[in-house]
Amino acid sequence: MKSRGWLFILTVLIGVTLFFSYGLSKDKGLPPEISTYGGKLFKGIQDPEFQNYDLALRNHLIRRIHKNFGIELDPKNYSGFDLLEIEALAKCKKSDESLDIILKMFPRSK
């Protein structure tokens, strides 16, 4: 009988945890201009839809990098993948380390 009580309590705790974790993660999704491209296949980098997606991704990342790290970047100078890498490296840098060292690793021409 004791094992059923513990099993019930454990099930309730897992259910409550999943409920609240879903509620918290729901607010942190991608913006609609990016999520509309979810699951789409593009013909190549010259595809107009891919270019629209890449521009939306770059603008979103530029805003997020500026908000989190205070770095002003131009979306025309960096690809979406470069911006993702810049953001990851900025998160990992030491507090006394300059961001200029990170930015010098990336070409500034698209």
MOPAC internal coordinates of N, CA, C and O (Angstrom, degrees):
PM7 1SCF
backbone

  N    0.0000 0     0.00 0     0.00 0    0    0    0
  C    1.4528 1     0.00 0     0.00 0    1    0    0
  C    1.5273 1   111.15 1     0.00 0    2    1    0
  O    1.2310 1   120.40 1   143.78 1    3    2    1
  N    1.3666 1   116.84 1   -36.22 1    3    2    1
  C    1.4499 1   119.58 1   179.77 1    5    3    2
  C    1.5230 1   111.27 1   -65.25 1    6    5    3
  O    1.2310 1   120.34 1   143.44 1    7    6    5
  N    1.3244 1   116.95 1   -36.56 1    7    6    5
  C    1.4595 1   120.09 1  -178.41 1    9    7    6
  C    1.5316 1   111.32 1   -66.39 1   10    9    7
  O    1.2310 1   120.13 1   146.95 1   11   10    9
  N    1.3073 1   117.36 1   -33.05 1   11   10    9
  C    1.4668 1   120.48 1   177.40 1   13   11   10
  C    1.5254 1   110.46 1   -68.57 1   14   13   11
  O    1.2310 1   120.38 1   142.72 1   15   14   13
  N    1.3069 1   116.87 1   -37.28 1   15   14   13
  C    1.4641 1   120.65 1   177.80 1   17   15   14
  C    1.5218 1   111.48 1   -64.37 1   18   17   15
  O    1.2310 1   120.73 1   135.40 1   19   18   17
  N    1.3331 1   116.21 1   -44.60 1   19   18   17
  C    1.4643 1   120.20 1   177.99 1   21   19   18
  C    1.5220 1   111.02 1   -65.80 1   22   21   19
  O    1.2310 1   120.52 1   141.40 1   23   22   21
  N    1.3163 1   116.60 1   -38.60 1   23   22   21
  C    1.4540 1   120.60 1   178.96 1   25   23   22
  C    1.5233 1   110.49 1   -64.65 1   26   25   23
  O    1.2310 1   120.08 1   139.50 1   27   26   25
  N    1.3176 1   117.46 1   -40.50 1   27   26   25
  C    1.4599 1   121.83 1   177.92 1   29   27   26
  C    1.5301 1   110.74 1   -64.06 1   30   29   27
  O    1.2310 1   120.59 1   133.64 1   31   30   29
  N    1.3249 1   116.48 1   -46.36 1   31   30   29
  C    1.4707 1   120.81 1   179.73 1   33   31   30
  C    1.5235 1   110.38 1   -62.59 1   34   33   31
  O    1.2310 1   120.41 1   137.06 1   35   34   33
  N    1.3206 1   116.81 1   -42.94 1   35   34   33
  C    1.4623 1   121.07 1   179.31 1   37   35   34
  C    1.5277 1   110.83 1   -63.03 1   38   37   35
  O    1.2310 1   119.99 1   138.42 1   39   38   37
  N    1.3095 1   117.62 1   -41.58 1   39   38   37
  C    1.4661 1   122.03 1   178.99 1   41   39   38
  C    1.5242 1   110.52 1   -63.87 1   42   41   39
  O    1.2310 1   120.32 1   137.52 1   43   42   41
  N    1.3169 1   117.00 1   -42.48 1   43   42   41
  C    1.4662 1   120.76 1   179.27 1   45   43   42
  C    1.5323 1   110.13 1   -64.88 1   46   45   43
  O    1.2310 1   119.88 1   136.76 1   47   46   45
  N    1.3223 1   117.83 1   -43.24 1   47   46   45
  C    1.4632 1   120.83 1   179.48 1   49   47   46
  C    1.5246 1   112.00 1   -63.49 1   50   49   47
  O    1.2310 1   120.25 1   138.18 1   51   50   49
  N    1.3117 1   117.12 1   -41.82 1   51   50   49
  C    1.4718 1   120.40 1   177.96 1   53   51   50
  C    1.5234 1   109.85 1   -64.79 1   54   53   51
  O    1.2310 1   120.14 1   138.02 1   55   54   53
  N    1.3133 1   117.33 1   -41.98 1   55   54   53
  C    1.4621 1   120.81 1   179.30 1   57   55   54
  C    1.5226 1   112.11 1   -63.12 1   58   57   55
  O    1.2310 1   120.20 1   136.42 1   59   58   57
  N    1.3179 1   117.22 1   -43.58 1   59   58   57
  C    1.4666 1   121.19 1   178.91 1   61   59   58
  C    1.5270 1   110.24 1   -65.17 1   62   61   59
  O    1.2310 1   120.41 1   138.25 1   63   62   61
  N    1.3275 1   116.83 1   -41.75 1   63   62   61
  C    1.4627 1   120.77 1   178.98 1   65   63   62
  C    1.5188 1   111.28 1   -62.33 1   66   65   63
  O    1.2310 1   119.97 1   134.83 1   67   66   65
  N    1.3185 1   117.66 1   -45.17 1   67   66   65
  C    1.4627 1   121.01 1   178.85 1   69   67   66
  C    1.5214 1   111.64 1   -64.39 1   70   69   67
  O    1.2310 1   120.44 1   140.93 1   71   70   69
  N    1.3246 1   116.77 1   -39.07 1   71   70   69
  C    1.4583 1   121.08 1   179.88 1   73   71   70
  C    1.5204 1   110.88 1   -61.98 1   74   73   71
  O    1.2310 1   120.27 1   131.60 1   75   74   73
  N    1.3335 1   117.08 1   -48.40 1   75   74   73
  C    1.4589 1   120.22 1  -178.28 1   77   75   74
  C    1.5249 1   112.38 1   -72.92 1   78   77   75
  O    1.2310 1   119.62 1   145.74 1   79   78   77
  N    1.3155 1   118.33 1   -34.26 1   79   78   77
  C    1.4624 1   119.36 1   178.55 1   81   79   78
  C    1.5233 1   110.21 1   -67.72 1   82   81   79
  O    1.2310 1   119.73 1   143.92 1   83   82   81
  N    1.3129 1   118.12 1   -36.08 1   83   82   81
  C    1.4566 1   120.67 1   176.37 1   85   83   82
  C    1.5223 1   110.08 1   -66.22 1   86   85   83
  O    1.2310 1   120.08 1   138.10 1   87   86   85
  N    1.3005 1   117.45 1   -41.90 1   87   86   85
  C    1.4617 1   121.41 1   179.58 1   89   87   86
  C    1.5132 1   112.48 1   -63.57 1   90   89   87
  O    1.2310 1   120.13 1   142.56 1   91   90   89
  N    1.3158 1   117.35 1   -37.44 1   91   90   89
  C    1.4582 1   120.32 1   179.50 1   93   91   90
  C    1.5179 1   111.85 1   -75.35 1   94   93   91
  O    1.2310 1   120.00 1   142.49 1   95   94   93
  N    1.3081 1   117.60 1   -37.51 1   95   94   93
  C    1.4563 1   120.33 1  -177.86 1   97   95   94
  C    1.5233 1   111.80 1   -76.69 1   98   97   95
  O    1.2310 1   119.61 1   160.41 1   99   98   97
  N    1.3010 1   118.34 1   -19.59 1   99   98   97
  C    1.4488 1   122.03 1  -178.28 1  101   99   98
  C    1.5282 1   111.73 1   -63.00 1  102  101   99
  O    1.2310 1   119.76 1   148.33 1  103  102  101
  N    1.3149 1   118.06 1   -31.67 1  103  102  101
  C    1.4504 1   122.09 1  -177.55 1  105  103  102
  C    1.5261 1   113.00 1   -79.31 1  106  105  103
  O    1.2310 1   119.50 1   167.47 1  107  106  105
  N    1.3167 1   118.55 1   -12.53 1  107  106  105
  C    1.4532 1   121.18 1  -173.42 1  109  107  106
  C    1.5170 1   112.79 1  -104.64 1  110  109  107
  O    1.2310 1   119.76 1  -150.02 1  111  110  109
  N    1.2995 1   118.07 1    29.98 1  111  110  109
  C    1.4505 1   120.92 1  -179.75 1  113  111  110
  C    1.5202 1   111.53 1   -79.85 1  114  113  111
  O    1.2310 1   121.21 1    -1.55 1  115  114  113
  N    1.3148 1   115.29 1   178.45 1  115  114  113
  C    1.4537 1   120.75 1   177.35 1  117  115  114
  C    1.5196 1   110.03 1   -73.79 1  118  117  115
  O    1.2310 1   120.50 1   -27.40 1  119  118  117
  N    1.3119 1   116.65 1   152.60 1  119  118  117
  C    1.4648 1   118.52 1   175.83 1  121  119  118
  C    1.5239 1   110.64 1   -65.17 1  122  121  119
  O    1.2310 1   120.11 1   -23.80 1  123  122  121
  N    1.3178 1   117.39 1   156.20 1  123  122  121
  C    1.4674 1   120.75 1  -175.43 1  125  123  122
  C    1.5236 1   113.82 1   -59.17 1  126  125  123
  O    1.2310 1   119.79 1   147.81 1  127  126  125
  N    1.3337 1   118.00 1   -32.19 1  127  126  125
  C    1.4576 1   118.67 1  -178.37 1  129  127  126
  C    1.5249 1   112.37 1   -68.19 1  130  129  127
  O    1.2310 1   119.79 1   160.97 1  131  130  129
  N    1.3262 1   118.01 1   -19.03 1  131  130  129
  C    1.4628 1   121.53 1   176.77 1  133  131  130
  C    1.5244 1   110.57 1   -97.82 1  134  133  131
  O    1.2310 1   120.35 1   138.55 1  135  134  133
  N    1.3211 1   116.93 1   -41.45 1  135  134  133
  C    1.4643 1   119.78 1  -175.44 1  137  135  134
  C    1.5279 1   112.91 1   -68.77 1  138  137  135
  O    1.2310 1   119.75 1   162.63 1  139  138  137
  N    1.3279 1   118.07 1   -17.37 1  139  138  137
  C    1.4678 1   119.10 1   177.20 1  141  139  138
  C    1.5225 1   111.50 1   -67.82 1  142  141  139
  O    1.2310 1   120.23 1   160.74 1  143  142  141
  N    1.3303 1   117.17 1   -19.26 1  143  142  141
  C    1.4579 1   120.79 1   179.26 1  145  143  142
  C    1.5238 1   112.58 1   -92.49 1  146  145  143
  O    1.2310 1   119.99 1  -178.05 1  147  146  145
  N    1.3109 1   117.62 1     1.95 1  147  146  145
  C    1.4582 1   121.42 1  -177.87 1  149  147  146
  C    1.5182 1   112.03 1   -59.50 1  150  149  147
  O    1.2310 1   120.19 1   -55.00 1  151  150  149
  N    1.3246 1   117.25 1   125.00 1  151  150  149
  C    1.4423 1   122.78 1   176.97 1  153  151  150
  C    1.5143 1   114.99 1    84.28 1  154  153  151
  O    1.2310 1   119.90 1   177.58 1  155  154  153
  N    1.3161 1   117.79 1    -2.42 1  155  154  153
  C    1.4599 1   119.70 1   179.92 1  157  155  154
  C    1.5196 1   110.39 1   -80.62 1  158  157  155
  O    1.2310 1   121.23 1   -32.83 1  159  158  157
  N    1.2996 1   115.26 1   147.17 1  159  158  157
  C    1.4630 1   122.07 1   174.01 1  161  159  158
  C    1.5220 1   108.30 1  -104.51 1  162  161  159
  O    1.2310 1   120.83 1   -41.71 1  163  162  161
  N    1.3078 1   116.02 1   138.29 1  163  162  161
  C    1.4574 1   121.13 1  -179.96 1  165  163  162
  C    1.5152 1   109.14 1  -109.50 1  166  165  163
  O    1.2310 1   120.77 1   -28.87 1  167  166  165
  N    1.3280 1   116.12 1   151.13 1  167  166  165
  C    1.4607 1   121.00 1  -179.17 1  169  167  166
  C    1.5227 1   111.67 1   -74.23 1  170  169  167
  O    1.2310 1   120.02 1   155.54 1  171  170  169
  N    1.2963 1   117.57 1   -24.46 1  171  170  169
  C    1.4577 1   122.34 1  -179.29 1  173  171  170
  C    1.5121 1   109.65 1   167.17 1  174  173  171
  O    1.2310 1   121.18 1     5.20 1  175  174  173
  N    1.3259 1   115.35 1  -174.80 1  175  174  173
  C    1.4679 1   118.14 1  -177.63 1  177  175  174
  C    1.5198 1   111.76 1   -74.40 1  178  177  175
  O    1.2310 1   119.60 1   165.69 1  179  178  177
  N    1.3227 1   118.36 1   -14.31 1  179  178  177
  C    1.4593 1   121.07 1   177.34 1  181  179  178
  C    1.5314 1   112.24 1   -86.11 1  182  181  179
  O    1.2310 1   120.13 1   171.02 1  183  182  181
  N    1.3241 1   117.36 1    -8.98 1  183  182  181
  C    1.4644 1   122.11 1   178.72 1  185  183  182
  C    1.5305 1   108.99 1   -62.10 1  186  185  183
  O    1.2310 1   119.62 1   -52.75 1  187  186  185
  N    1.3381 1   118.34 1   127.25 1  187  186  185
  C    1.4759 1   120.48 1  -178.84 1  189  187  186
  C    1.5311 1   113.07 1   -59.25 1  190  189  187
  O    1.2310 1   120.38 1   145.58 1  191  190  189
  N    1.3338 1   116.88 1   -34.42 1  191  190  189
  C    1.4676 1   118.56 1   178.42 1  193  191  190
  C    1.5159 1   111.12 1   -67.70 1  194  193  191
  O    1.2310 1   119.90 1   143.11 1  195  194  193
  N    1.3367 1   117.79 1   -36.89 1  195  194  193
  C    1.4613 1   120.33 1   176.63 1  197  195  194
  C    1.5193 1   110.30 1   -65.37 1  198  197  195
  O    1.2310 1   120.07 1   139.61 1  199  198  197
  N    1.3065 1   117.47 1   -40.39 1  199  198  197
  C    1.4592 1   120.35 1   179.28 1  201  199  198
  C    1.5221 1   111.30 1   -64.76 1  202  201  199
  O    1.2310 1   120.28 1   141.43 1  203  202  201
  N    1.3345 1   117.07 1   -38.57 1  203  202  201
  C    1.4681 1   120.38 1   175.80 1  205  203  202
  C    1.5323 1   110.98 1   -64.65 1  206  205  203
  O    1.2310 1   120.85 1   137.23 1  207  206  205
  N    1.3285 1   115.98 1   -42.77 1  207  206  205
  C    1.4624 1   121.00 1   177.98 1  209  207  206
  C    1.5237 1   110.90 1   -62.70 1  210  209  207
  O    1.2310 1   120.43 1   134.66 1  211  210  209
  N    1.3303 1   116.78 1   -45.34 1  211  210  209
  C    1.4567 1   120.94 1  -179.03 1  213  211  210
  C    1.5266 1   110.84 1   -63.08 1  214  213  211
  O    1.2310 1   120.13 1   139.43 1  215  214  213
  N    1.3262 1   117.35 1   -40.57 1  215  214  213
  C    1.4616 1   120.64 1   178.29 1  217  215  214
  C    1.5266 1   111.13 1   -65.39 1  218  217  215
  O    1.2310 1   120.17 1   137.37 1  219  218  217
  N    1.3359 1   117.28 1   -42.63 1  219  218  217
  C    1.4684 1   120.68 1   178.00 1  221  219  218
  C    1.5252 1   110.76 1   -63.62 1  222  221  219
  O    1.2310 1   120.44 1   138.83 1  223  222  221
  N    1.3344 1   116.76 1   -41.17 1  223  222  221
  C    1.4656 1   120.75 1   178.02 1  225  223  222
  C    1.5234 1   110.76 1   -63.57 1  226  225  223
  O    1.2310 1   120.38 1   134.63 1  227  226  225
  N    1.3285 1   116.87 1   -45.37 1  227  226  225
  C    1.4696 1   119.98 1  -179.62 1  229  227  226
  C    1.5230 1   111.07 1   -62.58 1  230  229  227
  O    1.2310 1   120.13 1   136.86 1  231  230  229
  N    1.3372 1   117.36 1   -43.14 1  231  230  229
  C    1.4716 1   120.04 1   179.69 1  233  231  230
  C    1.5277 1   111.09 1   -63.45 1  234  233  231
  O    1.2310 1   120.64 1   138.72 1  235  234  233
  N    1.3233 1   116.38 1   -41.28 1  235  234  233
  C    1.4622 1   120.37 1   178.42 1  237  235  234
  C    1.5309 1   111.11 1   -63.03 1  238  237  235
  O    1.2310 1   120.56 1   135.38 1  239  238  237
  N    1.3216 1   116.53 1   -44.62 1  239  238  237
  C    1.4591 1   120.28 1  -179.58 1  241  239  238
  C    1.5255 1   111.61 1   -67.45 1  242  241  239
  O    1.2310 1   120.16 1   142.38 1  243  242  241
  N    1.3296 1   117.30 1   -37.62 1  243  242  241
  C    1.4666 1   120.82 1   177.33 1  245  243  242
  C    1.5283 1   109.95 1   -60.49 1  246  245  243
  O    1.2310 1   120.50 1   135.13 1  247  246  245
  N    1.3334 1   116.65 1   -44.87 1  247  246  245
  C    1.4802 1   119.92 1   178.29 1  249  247  246
  C    1.5223 1   111.19 1   -63.04 1  250  249  247
  O    1.2310 1   120.67 1   136.55 1  251  250  249
  N    1.3352 1   116.32 1   -43.45 1  251  250  249
  C    1.4688 1   120.28 1  -178.18 1  253  251  250
  C    1.5271 1   111.47 1   -66.90 1  254  253  251
  O    1.2310 1   119.88 1   138.65 1  255  254  253
  N    1.3231 1   117.84 1   -41.35 1  255  254  253
  C    1.4665 1   120.78 1   178.02 1  257  255  254
  C    1.5236 1   110.31 1   -65.29 1  258  257  255
  O    1.2310 1   120.38 1   138.56 1  259  258  257
  N    1.3254 1   116.88 1   -41.44 1  259  258  257
  C    1.4667 1   119.57 1   178.63 1  261  259  258
  C    1.5281 1   111.10 1   -63.87 1  262  261  259
  O    1.2310 1   120.74 1   137.80 1  263  262  261
  N    1.3251 1   116.19 1   -42.20 1  263  262  261
  C    1.4698 1   120.94 1  -179.22 1  265  263  262
  C    1.5271 1   111.31 1   -65.51 1  266  265  263
  O    1.2310 1   119.83 1   136.18 1  267  266  265
  N    1.3231 1   117.94 1   -43.82 1  267  266  265
  C    1.4638 1   121.13 1  -174.46 1  269  267  266
  C    1.5223 1   114.16 1   -84.20 1  270  269  267
  O    1.2310 1   119.99 1   147.93 1  271  270  269
  N    1.3319 1   117.62 1   -32.07 1  271  270  269
  C    1.4606 1   120.10 1  -172.29 1  273  271  270
  C    1.5213 1   114.04 1  -124.32 1  274  273  271
  O    1.2310 1   119.71 1   171.71 1  275  274  273
  N    1.3322 1   118.16 1    -8.29 1  275  274  273
  C    1.4527 1   121.36 1   178.70 1  277  275  274
  C    1.5169 1   113.89 1    71.66 1  278  277  275
  O    1.2310 1   120.00 1  -154.65 1  279  278  277
  N    1.3197 1   117.61 1    25.35 1  279  278  277
  C    1.4605 1   122.23 1  -179.33 1  281  279  278
  C    1.5243 1   108.40 1   -98.00 1  282  281  279
  O    1.2310 1   120.39 1   -52.17 1  283  282  281
  N    1.3344 1   116.86 1   127.83 1  283  282  281
  C    1.4595 1   122.02 1   175.23 1  285  283  282
  C    1.5297 1   108.24 1   -92.26 1  286  285  283
  O    1.2310 1   120.08 1   -64.56 1  287  286  285
  N    1.3108 1   117.45 1   115.44 1  287  286  285
  C    1.4643 1   122.14 1   178.51 1  289  287  286
  C    1.5215 1   109.09 1  -124.64 1  290  289  287
  O    1.2310 1   121.00 1   -27.06 1  291  290  289
  N    1.3213 1   115.70 1   152.94 1  291  290  289
  C    1.4580 1   121.77 1   177.89 1  293  291  290
  C    1.5230 1   108.76 1   -97.55 1  294  293  291
  O    1.2310 1   119.17 1   -55.49 1  295  294  293
  N    1.3338 1   119.19 1   124.51 1  295  294  293
  C    1.4677 1   120.13 1  -178.17 1  297  295  294
  C    1.5282 1   113.52 1   -65.35 1  298  297  295
  O    1.2310 1   120.04 1   161.75 1  299  298  297
  N    1.3206 1   117.53 1   -18.25 1  299  298  297
  C    1.4598 1   119.95 1   179.40 1  301  299  298
  C    1.5249 1   111.64 1   -76.03 1  302  301  299
  O    1.2310 1   120.24 1   157.88 1  303  302  301
  N    1.3241 1   117.14 1   -22.12 1  303  302  301
  C    1.4612 1   120.65 1  -174.49 1  305  303  302
  C    1.5221 1   114.10 1   -89.36 1  306  305  303
  O    1.2310 1   119.85 1   163.22 1  307  306  305
  N    1.3310 1   117.89 1   -16.78 1  307  306  305
  C    1.4600 1   120.78 1  -174.59 1  309  307  306
  C    1.5209 1   109.63 1  -129.22 1  310  309  307
  O    1.2310 1   120.85 1   -34.12 1  311  310  309
  N    1.3200 1   115.98 1   145.88 1  311  310  309
  C    1.4628 1   119.85 1   174.25 1  313  311  310
  C    1.5307 1   108.91 1   -80.17 1  314  313  311
  O    1.2310 1   120.77 1   -12.06 1  315  314  313
  N    1.3087 1   116.12 1   167.94 1  315  314  313
  C    1.4657 1   119.93 1   177.67 1  317  315  314
  C    1.5179 1   112.10 1   -61.37 1  318  317  315
  O    1.2310 1   120.70 1   141.65 1  319  318  317
  N    1.3307 1   116.26 1   -38.35 1  319  318  317
  C    1.4574 1   120.36 1   179.94 1  321  319  318
  C    1.5271 1   111.06 1   -68.93 1  322  321  319
  O    1.2310 1   120.38 1   142.50 1  323  322  321
  N    1.3464 1   116.88 1   -37.50 1  323  322  321
  C    1.4668 1   120.04 1   175.85 1  325  323  322
  C    1.5260 1   110.61 1   -62.03 1  326  325  323
  O    1.2310 1   120.60 1   138.18 1  327  326  325
  N    1.3211 1   116.46 1   -41.82 1  327  326  325
  C    1.4678 1   120.02 1  -179.53 1  329  327  326
  C    1.5190 1   111.68 1   -66.10 1  330  329  327
  O    1.2310 1   120.20 1   141.81 1  331  330  329
  N    1.3355 1   117.22 1   -38.19 1  331  330  329
  C    1.4642 1   119.64 1   175.94 1  333  331  330
  C    1.5194 1   110.65 1   -62.31 1  334  333  331
  O    1.2310 1   120.78 1   140.00 1  335  334  333
  N    1.3176 1   116.12 1   -40.00 1  335  334  333
  C    1.4618 1   120.32 1  -179.69 1  337  335  334
  C    1.5284 1   111.16 1   -71.09 1  338  337  335
  O    1.2310 1   120.12 1   141.23 1  339  338  337
  N    1.3236 1   117.38 1   -38.77 1  339  338  337
  C    1.4625 1   120.87 1   176.81 1  341  339  338
  C    1.5213 1   110.03 1   -61.39 1  342  341  339
  O    1.2310 1   120.67 1   136.65 1  343  342  341
  N    1.3183 1   116.32 1   -43.35 1  343  342  341
  C    1.4668 1   120.12 1   179.41 1  345  343  342
  C    1.5259 1   111.24 1   -63.03 1  346  345  343
  O    1.2310 1   120.52 1   136.65 1  347  346  345
  N    1.3295 1   116.61 1   -43.35 1  347  346  345
  C    1.4671 1   120.04 1   179.75 1  349  347  346
  C    1.5231 1   111.16 1   -64.10 1  350  349  347
  O    1.2310 1   120.28 1   137.34 1  351  350  349
  N    1.3195 1   117.08 1   -42.66 1  351  350  349
  C    1.4619 1   119.90 1   179.84 1  353  351  350
  C    1.5281 1   111.45 1   -69.03 1  354  353  351
  O    1.2310 1   120.10 1   145.61 1  355  354  353
  N    1.3275 1   117.41 1   -34.39 1  355  354  353
  C    1.4661 1   120.41 1   177.93 1  357  355  354
  C    1.5283 1   111.00 1   -66.32 1  358  357  355
  O    1.2310 1   120.74 1   146.17 1  359  358  357
  N    1.3239 1   116.20 1   -33.83 1  359  358  357
  C    1.4683 1   119.49 1   176.83 1  361  359  358
  C    1.5193 1   111.67 1   -67.53 1  362  361  359
  O    1.2310 1   120.46 1   148.00 1  363  362  361
  N    1.3348 1   116.72 1   -32.00 1  363  362  361
  C    1.4686 1   121.53 1  -174.73 1  365  363  362
  C    1.5198 1   113.41 1   -91.68 1  366  365  363
  O    1.2310 1   119.60 1   170.28 1  367  366  365
  N    1.3133 1   118.37 1    -9.72 1  367  366  365
  C    1.4581 1   119.69 1  -174.70 1  369  367  366
  C    1.5268 1   110.81 1   -71.15 1  370  369  367
  O    1.2310 1   121.45 1   -23.65 1  371  370  369
  N    1.3172 1   114.83 1   156.35 1  371  370  369
  C    1.4613 1   120.61 1   176.37 1  373  371  370
  C    1.5209 1   109.31 1   -74.63 1  374  373  371
  O    1.2310 1   120.49 1   -24.16 1  375  374  373
  N    1.3003 1   116.68 1   155.84 1  375  374  373
  C    1.4557 1   120.29 1  -176.60 1  377  375  374
  C    1.5253 1   112.72 1   -64.85 1  378  377  375
  O    1.2310 1   119.88 1   149.76 1  379  378  377
  N    1.3300 1   117.84 1   -30.24 1  379  378  377
  C    1.4599 1   120.35 1  -179.68 1  381  379  378
  C    1.5241 1   112.74 1   -90.89 1  382  381  379
  O    1.2310 1   120.02 1  -178.33 1  383  382  381
  N    1.3226 1   117.57 1     1.67 1  383  382  381
  C    1.4568 1   122.73 1  -178.50 1  385  383  382
  C    1.5291 1   110.22 1   -87.23 1  386  385  383
  O    1.2310 1   120.36 1   -39.49 1  387  386  385
  N    1.3094 1   116.92 1   140.51 1  387  386  385
  C    1.4593 1   122.09 1  -179.23 1  389  387  386
  C    1.5315 1   110.40 1   -81.47 1  390  389  387
  O    1.2310 1   121.10 1   -34.18 1  391  390  389
  N    1.3199 1   115.49 1   145.82 1  391  390  389
  C    1.4647 1   120.32 1   176.96 1  393  391  390
  C    1.5217 1   111.60 1   -76.09 1  394  393  391
  O    1.2310 1   120.10 1   161.91 1  395  394  393
  N    1.3263 1   117.42 1   -18.09 1  395  394  393
  C    1.4639 1   120.29 1   179.48 1  397  395  394
  C    1.5226 1   111.56 1   -61.74 1  398  397  395
  O    1.2310 1   120.28 1   146.35 1  399  398  397
  N    1.3177 1   117.08 1   -33.65 1  399  398  397
  C    1.4624 1   120.81 1   178.62 1  401  399  398
  C    1.5303 1   109.84 1   -62.91 1  402  401  399
  O    1.2310 1   120.59 1   138.85 1  403  402  401
  N    1.3060 1   116.48 1   -41.15 1  403  402  401
  C    1.4661 1   120.97 1   179.50 1  405  403  402
  C    1.5206 1   110.40 1   -68.38 1  406  405  403
  O    1.2310 1   120.19 1   136.26 1  407  406  405
  N    1.3216 1   117.24 1   -43.74 1  407  406  405
  C    1.4659 1   120.72 1  -176.20 1  409  407  406
  C    1.5233 1   112.08 1   -68.48 1  410  409  407
  O    1.2310 1   119.49 1   153.34 1  411  410  409
  N    1.3304 1   118.59 1   -26.66 1  411  410  409
  C    1.4671 1   121.42 1   179.23 1  413  411  410
  C    1.5287 1   111.77 1   -69.06 1  414  413  411
  O    1.2310 1   120.06 1   160.91 1  415  414  413
  N    1.3256 1   117.49 1   -19.09 1  415  414  413
  C    1.4676 1   120.58 1  -179.11 1  417  415  414
  C    1.5351 1   112.38 1   -75.71 1  418  417  415
  O    1.2310 1   119.97 1   166.95 1  419  418  417
  N    1.3133 1   117.67 1   -13.05 1  419  418  417
  C    1.4598 1   121.05 1  -174.19 1  421  419  418
  C    1.5188 1   110.65 1  -112.17 1  422  421  419
  O    1.2310 1   120.31 1   -44.43 1  423  422  421
  N    1.3291 1   117.02 1   135.57 1  423  422  421
  C    1.4661 1   119.36 1   177.92 1  425  423  422
  C    1.5299 1   109.83 1   -68.67 1  426  425  423
  O    1.2310 1   121.09 1   -33.36 1  427  426  425
  N    1.2903 1   115.52 1   146.64 1  427  426  425
  C    1.4683 1   120.19 1  -177.06 1  429  427  426
  C    1.5219 1   113.14 1   -98.73 1  430  429  427
  O    1.2310 1   119.94 1  -166.23 1  431  430  429
  N    1.2862 1   117.72 1    13.77 1  431  430  429
  C    1.4649 1   119.22 1   177.91 1  433  431  430
  C    1.5146 1   109.40 1  -118.11 1  434  433  431
  O    1.2310 1   120.50 1   -37.29 1  435  434  433
  N    1.2818 1   116.64 1   142.71 1  435  434  433
  C    1.4728 1   122.18 1  -178.34 1  437  435  434
  C    1.4938 1   109.10 1   -97.67 1  438  437  435
  O    1.2310 1   120.10 1   180.00 1  439  438  437

